Amino acid sequence: MSDASVMQRPILQVIPSRAADAEAYARWCDVQSVSAPTATDSASLCLDALGLGLLMPGEQRVFRLSQHRPARRQRGAKLSELGRACGIQHGPRQILDACAGFGADALTLAALGAEVVCIEANLIVWLLLRDFTDGLLRGPVCWGSSYRMLSGDQDWCCDSPESLHGFDAQETSLAVTATTRWDVIYLDPMFPPSTKSALPNQGLQHLRQLVTSTGPEVEAWLAAALPRARDRVVVKRRRKDPVLAKPTFQISGKTVRFDVYQI
Ligand SMILES: C[S@@+](CC[C@H](N)C(=O)[O-])C[C@H]1O[C@@H](n2cnc3c(N)ncnc32)[C@H](O)[C@@H]1O
């Protein structure tokens, strides 16, 4: 299995007025002072008056997660398939979002009242996610391999929530260790590229370009997650993907479905 958490330090382009804020990122990024964000050969980050953004290779235009607008998501989240699959209707839940990506699903679940712990293996994705969700979730946002953590590897964590204390300004009582259990574990690994011609939204297009690791097979991930869930493991699949292990039940949307494995 290739591990998505091992990657080069990205460049962080910083405009002079944000130089002091950039120090907090020096641990993970090569900080470069610029007068304005500039196109680069590989994906890089930039910190300017509008916050932390992403510059995809060769692109001048900065992509920002704030374009996803969480307020709209909150309204739309009420009856979502994801919420029902995670059993939100049964009361407050602690949920591990093991493949956090840009946090759309985590924010939906948090908007429905869940305490969400996020783990993301890709360094650039994690830095953007952590900046964007600061204060919006009720749990930590960790950089590391959730698969290794769920498999019981004590050294799974590239950066623990404790080490971010003071930067995230987000206190948390939720532990994330190689033995922690959650009410719900949510798995949303990358789908293989589709042969359909319709392009996914811009965030997902960027995710596909940034995340090159294949990651573990979904079956292995599910097997690692089941003993660590108190109530259920939820796996997001394409609507027409084959069923892996027989789920307790399924909830289907227009293009995706959620396979729910109750404990
Ligand atoms: C399809 S995206 C998730 C999208 C997310 N649910 C959202 O709403 O934005 C899958 C994510 O899982 C991450 N990932 C892959 N392997 C991982 C691992 N072992 N541990 C944690 N995250 C991983 C990828 O880097 C990618 O960002």
The ligand as a Tripos MOL2 file, in Angstrom:
@<TRIPOS>MOLECULE
LIG
   27    29     1     0     0
SMALL
NO_CHARGES

@<TRIPOS>ATOM
      1 C1        -12.9330   11.5780   -2.0570 C.3       1 LIG1
      2 S1        -11.8810   12.5000   -1.0220 S.3       1 LIG1
      3 C2        -12.9150   12.8460    0.3550 C.3       1 LIG1
      4 C3        -13.8750   13.9700    0.1190 C.3       1 LIG1
      5 C4        -14.5590   14.4190    1.3680 C.3       1 LIG1
      6 N1        -15.4950   13.4390    1.8730 N.3       1 LIG1
      7 C5        -15.2430   15.7710    1.1930 C.2       1 LIG1
      8 O1        -16.4300   15.8810    1.5340 O.co2     1 LIG1
      9 O2        -14.5720   16.7170    0.7420 O.co2     1 LIG1
     10 C6        -10.7810   11.3090   -0.3370 C.3       1 LIG1
     11 C7         -9.7050   11.9100    0.5560 C.3       1 LIG1
     12 O3         -9.1350   10.8360    1.3230 O.3       1 LIG1
     13 C8         -7.7790   11.1400    1.5400 C.3       1 LIG1
     14 N2         -7.0560    9.9070    1.9140 N.ar      1 LIG1
     15 C9         -6.6100    8.9020    1.1240 C.ar      1 LIG1
     16 N3         -5.9770    7.9570    1.8550 N.ar      1 LIG1
     17 C10        -6.0370    8.3760    3.1470 C.ar      1 LIG1
     18 C11        -5.5670    7.8350    4.3770 C.ar      1 LIG1
     19 N4         -4.9110    6.6790    4.4240 N.pl3     1 LIG1
     20 N5         -5.8090    8.5390    5.5080 N.ar      1 LIG1
     21 C12        -6.4880    9.7210    5.4700 C.ar      1 LIG1
     22 N6         -6.9410   10.2710    4.3310 N.ar      1 LIG1
     23 C13        -6.7210    9.6160    3.1780 C.ar      1 LIG1
     24 C14        -7.3190   11.7120    0.2060 C.3       1 LIG1
     25 O4         -6.1320   12.4700    0.3630 O.3       1 LIG1
     26 C15        -8.5370   12.5560   -0.1900 C.3       1 LIG1
     27 O5         -8.3870   13.8860    0.2310 O.3       1 LIG1
@<TRIPOS>BOND
     1     1     2 1
     2     2     3 1
     3     2    10 1
     4     3     4 1
     5     4     5 1
     6     5     6 1
     7     5     7 1
     8     7     8 2
     9     7     9 1
    10    10    11 1
    11    11    12 1
    12    11    26 1
    13    12    13 1
    14    13    14 1
    15    13    24 1
    16    14    15 ar
    17    14    23 ar
    18    15    16 ar
    19    16    17 ar
    20    17    18 ar
    21    17    23 ar
    22    18    19 1
    23    18    20 ar
    24    20    21 ar
    25    21    22 ar
    26    22    23 ar
    27    24    25 1
    28    24    26 1
    29    26    27 1
@<TRIPOS>SUBSTRUCTURE
     1 LIG1         1 GROUP 0 **** ****
